[in-house]
């Protein structure tokens, strides 16, 4: 073998080795790991007791007697406890004229408390963060909220920042997807997401019943989490991202209009939740899960679903005179161990649970989250996940399906795989032993259970 042949062989071998190494390195850095997350727990002076809720309702002098009765009925039926939180301007009776300081009081306390705790738990310095995403739907100051955080923590001048606004309750998976896409072009990067809703400037003080519902459901809360694609940090991570799917059905007019910020006939700004929202949610989730199913379910389950669907269609076409058999459903529990459902309201939780064939055990985290924290918008999924972890349900190799729905209308989901047994109490630490209660006590029922009575009772109760 001559020298030229030897050199050619060595170069060929080196080139092949280099290609294989680059492919391996790309695969190794193509993962997305959840290092840790923090859910915000406001101070006790912001809790909405039964009495305080009634006072807030009765402050609105625009309401008629029937409006008072309707609003109190909503408070009774919404499924929230006395431990949910509101911004201080609502607690102190200034909900109709919030100031800039009211908005930043709520935002700064939430953001800085969460980030301080997140950096402490992960032992990561703010100067190491490569990507920062803030998602809050209905508050967009200038300078931006990301600029506010960069200034507070003195982050690097090359940090990539993104503000997501108007994305509603389903923005968490969108933020994860945004950071994950950024990871594609950056090795060993760190990304931080801050997710919350600004309720201080968005309290509705009008008489439109579709807009009153938001006051009954939405509460103060937030979450922050850190992601990385650095394989060296995998041993410290809690979960890894397996797949993420976004679905947008905004092209359908009813879906687009079912959850919208707007002014009522009197010029009062609020968030309108129409009766078509449940239908829009089911359409969005149905289309989303059709894409998710092949990614997470075993081949055997997909084959069984195809057989059941064919049998159902054959039966329906063969004998139209008889009631059709129940439509075939995918058994997601064959590929998913835990279901992290957006705690938007009891109706939403029950509808999603019924559509997926879930048990009371499966929807318990979402129901308990709604009871303890209310609808915290984009942060709600992380409170639900926190409940699962505090209850020590999340074991190594388990898979968690996060399902979020929000204005637009969107249905977004992601699947996480648990990398180690998780047992941190987090924001649930001080109350997890009380959940689930033997009976889910409704503190508003005893106080307002008489609201279907006569008008004289109602007049006596009014201040």
N, C-alpha and C positions, 0 to 999 in steps of 0.2 A: 504493500500500500504506500503510495507516494505521499509526500508532504502536503500537496494540494488537496488530496482526498481527505487527509486527516483534518486539515483546517476547515474544509467544507463541512465535514461531519460534526465537528465541534461547534461551528457557527449555527448549523441547523438544529443541533441539540439545544444550544443556548436559546435560540429563538423560540423553539417549542416550549422550553421551560419558562421563558419569560411570558409567553401567552397564557400558559396554564396558571402561573402565579398571579397575573393580572386578573384573570377570570375568578380565581379563588379569592383574591383581595376584594374584588367588586362584590362578590357574593357575601363575604364576611362583613362588609361595611354597608350592605343593603338592608340590614335589619333595623328595626325601630324598637327600642326598649323603653319601658316606663320605669324610670328610676324611683320616683316617689310622687305622691300627691298630697295636698292639704285642703281640707274643707274648713271654711270660715265659720266660727261660732261667735256671734255678736255678744255684747255685754247684756246682763240681765235687765238693765234699765230700759231696754228697747223691746221687751217682750209685750205681746198684745194679749192682755188678759180678757176675760169675758166682759167685764165691766168697761174696760177701755175700748174694746171693739164697738160696744153699743154707743159709747160716747162719740166715737168717730163717725158712726153712722148718723147719729142724731144732730151732728154739727151742720149737716148739709140742709140748709133751709129751703133749698129748691124742691125737695122731695115732697110728694103728696103722701097722704095716709097709706094708699095702696103701694106706693113706692117704698115706704118704710117697711111695710109688711113683706114685700118681695125681697128686699135686701137682707132683712133679718132671716128670712127663710133660706136664702143662699148661704148665709153665714152658718146656719144650723146644719145644712146638708153638704157643705164642702169637704168635710172630713179632716179639718185641721184642729190641733190642740191649742192650749193656752201658752205653749212654749215657742210659738213662731215669733219672728222679729219684724219690726217695721223701722223705717228711718226716723231720726229724732224729730224732724219737722212735722211728721204725722203724729208722733207721740205728744208733741207739745202744741198741737193745734194750728200749725202753719202750713197745712198741706195745699191750700189754695194759692199760696203765694211763695213758693220756695225760692230761696236766694241761691246765688252761685256758691256761697259758703256751705249751704245745706247739701248741695250736690257733692262737693268735694269732701265734706265731712264724712259722708257715707262711703264714698269711693276710696279715700285715702286710708281710712281705718281698715276697710276690707282688704285692699290690695297690699298694703305694707305689712299687716299682720300675717297674711298668708305667705308672702314672699320671704319675710324674715324667718318664718318657721321652715319653709321649704329649703332655703339655703342652709339652715342649721342642720336639718335632717339629712340632707344629701352630702353635706360637707363640701359643697361646690361654691366657689366664690362668684359673685355677680359678674366679675371681670372675665370669667371663663365662658359666659353665655354667648353663643353665636347667633341665635335666632330668638326673637321675642315676639309673641303674638298676644294681643289683647282683644277679647271679644265681649262687647257690650252693645246691645241693640239700639237703645234709645237715648244715648247721650254721647255726643261727639264734640268735645271742646277743642279749642286751638290755643296753644300747642296740644298735640294729641296726647292721649293717655299713655301711649308707649314712650313718648318723649318725657313725660312726667316721671315714669319709672326709670328711664335711662339717667335722667338728672339726679334722681334720688339715690340710685345705687352706683353712680359714676361708672357706667358700663363703657366698654371699648368703643372707639369711634367707627369701627367696621362692623358693629352688631347690626344684623338685618332685622328690621322692625315692620310689623304689619298690624293694622287696626281693622277688625271685622265689625261692621255695624249693620243693623237691620236684618241679621241672620236668624234671630229668634232663638227658640229653645234647643234647636238641633245643631248649634254652631260648634259644639265640642268636637265631634268627628271631623268637621270641616277644618278646624284648627290643627288637629292631629294630621290630617292629610296634607295641609300646607307645609307643616314642618317636615313631614316624611318626604315630600317632594323636594324640599330644600336639601335634605340629607343626600339625595341622589348625586349632587354635585360637590358635596363636602364630606370629607372623611373625618371620623372622630369628632363630630360636632355635638353641641349641646343646645337644646331648644327648650324654652319656657313658655307656657301658656297661662294667661290669667283670664279667668272666665267668671263673669258675674252680670247682674242686671242692675241698672240704676233706677231705683223706685222713688227716690226723693222728688224728682221733678215730674213724675209721671202718675201721680195720684189723680184719679178721675173724680170730679166734683159735680157732675151733671146728673141728668135723670134718664139717660138712655140705658135701658136694662141690659142690652147686649154688652155695654161698656162697663156696667157696674160689676160684672162677674170678675173682672181682673182685680178689683180691690179685695175681693173675697179670697182669691187664690194666690196671687203673687206676694211673695215675702222677700225680705232681705237675706242674702246669702251669697256665697261665692266659692270658687275652687281655683287652685293653681297646681300645675303639675309639670314635671320635667321629663323630657325625652332625650334619648341619645342613640346614635348609631355606632358608638365606640365599643368594639367587642371586648376591650379590656374592662369595661364597666358592667358587663353582663352579669357577673356574680353578685353585684349589688342591686340589680334591677328587680322589680316586683313582677313585671309581666312583659311579654313581647307581642308586638302587633302581627297578627296572622293575615288579616284582610280588612279592607275598608271600602264601603260602597256608598256613593251619594246618589240620591234620586230627587229630581226636581220636577214637580207637576204644575208649575206656575203657568204653563200654557193653557191650562183649564181655568176658565174664568171663575167658576165657583170656588175652586181651590185657592186661586190667587187672592180672592176677596174675603176669604173666611176668617182671616186673622190680620187685622190691619189697624195701624194707628191713624186716627182721623179726628175731625171735629164733629160734634153733634150739632143739632139745629140751633142751639144757643151759643155756639162758638166755643164750648168746653172741649179741650183736647183729651182724648182717651184712647184706649186700645179696645177695639171691637172684636168680640169673639162670636161669630154667627153660628146659626144652627147647622150649617153645612160643614162645620169643622170636623166632626167625627167621620163623616164620609170622605172628606179630603185626606184625613189621616190614614184611613184604611186603604185608600187608593195608593198613596205614597208608599206606605209600608209594604203593601202587596207587591208593587213593582220592585221595591228594593230587595225584598226577601227572595224574589225569583232569581235575582242575580247572586245573592249570598248563598243560597242553598247548595249549588254545585261546588262551592268553594269550601264548605264546612262539613257536608254530610257524606257518609260513606256511600260507595257505589250501590251497595245492597239496598239502602233506604231509598235512593233515587229510583232504582228499578222497581221497588214495591210501589212507590208513588205513581210511576208511569202505568203500572198494571191497574192500580185502583182507579186512576183517572180514565183509562180506556174502558174499564168495566162500567164506570159511572155514566160515561157518554153513551155507551152501547145500550145500557138499560133505559136511559132517558129517551133515546131515539126509537127504541123498540116498543116501548109502551108508554105513550104520552098520556094516556088516560089515567094512569096510576101515579101517585106521588113519586117524584124522583128520589132516588137514594141520596143520602148526604154527599155533598161534593167531597172529592178526595182532598186530604190535607197532608202536608209534609210534616213528619214528626221531627221537629228540630231538636228534640231532646236526645236524639241518636247521635248528634254531632256537637251539641252544646250542653254544658253542665249547669250554667247559671245564666239568668236573664236579667239584664240591667235595663229596666224600662223607665222612660222619662215619667216622673211623677207630676204630670200636668194637671191631673184631676182624677177623681174616682171613676168617672165615666171612661176616660182615656185608658186608665190602667185595666179596668175590667174588660173593655173592648179588645185591647191587645192580648190580654190573657186568654180570652175566649177564642180569638182568632188563631192563636198558636197552640191551643189545647193545653194551657198551663194549669198547674194545681195551685192551691192556696199557698203552699210553701214557696212556689216559684215567684208569685207576685207579692209575697209578704214584704220583701225589702222596699219595693216601690210604694206600697200602701203605708208602711211605717214611716218612710221618708216624708210622704205628704203630710202625715199626721204630726210629725215632730218639727219639720222645717217649712212646710208649705211648698208651693211651686216656686223654686228658686231659679227658674228659667234654665239657662245654659249650664248652670252648675249642678242641676238636680241629679244627673247621671252619676256624678262623683260622690254625692251623698248616699245614693243607692249602693254604689260599690263599697263605700265606707261601712255601710250597715253589714254587708256580706262579710267583710274582713273582720269587723268587730265581733261578729257572731262565729268567727273561725270556720266559715264555710269554704273558704278558698284554699284548696290544697294543690300541691305541685301537679302540673300537667292538666289541671282543669281548664276548661275553655269558657270564657265569658262573652256573651253577646250583648253589646250596648245598642239600644234602639232609641233614637231621638227624633222627634218631630217638631217642626217649627214653621213660622210664617214664611210665605214664599210661593207655593207651599212645598216643604221639603220633608223627606224621610231619609235619615242618614243612619248608618250602622257601622260598627266595627267589631271585630272578634279579637280578643286577647287570649293568650295562653299564659297561665300562671307559672312562674319559674321556680317558686319556692312556697312553702306553707306560709300563709299570711295571717297575722293575729293582732295587728295594731288596732287599738280602739279609736284613735283619731278624735274627730269631733263628737263621736258617739260615746266616748269613754265614760262620761258621768251619768249616762242614762241607759246604756245598752242593756243592763240587767232588768230594766222595766219593760223591755220589748221582746216579743209582742205581748201586750197585756191579755189577760184571760178574756176580758171583754173590752172592746175598744170604746172607752167612755167618751161621749161627746159632751164637753163642758158647756156648750151653748144650748143643748137641748133643755136642760133644767131651767135655764134663764129665759129662753125665748120659745119654749115649747108651746106657749099659749098664743102664739102669733096668729093662729087661725081663728081666734076668738072674735068678739065683737069690737066695733070701733071704739067703744067707751074705754075698754081696757087699753087700747093703743093710745088714746088721748091722755089717759092717766099716766102712762109711762113716759110720754114726751116731756122734755124739760119746759 
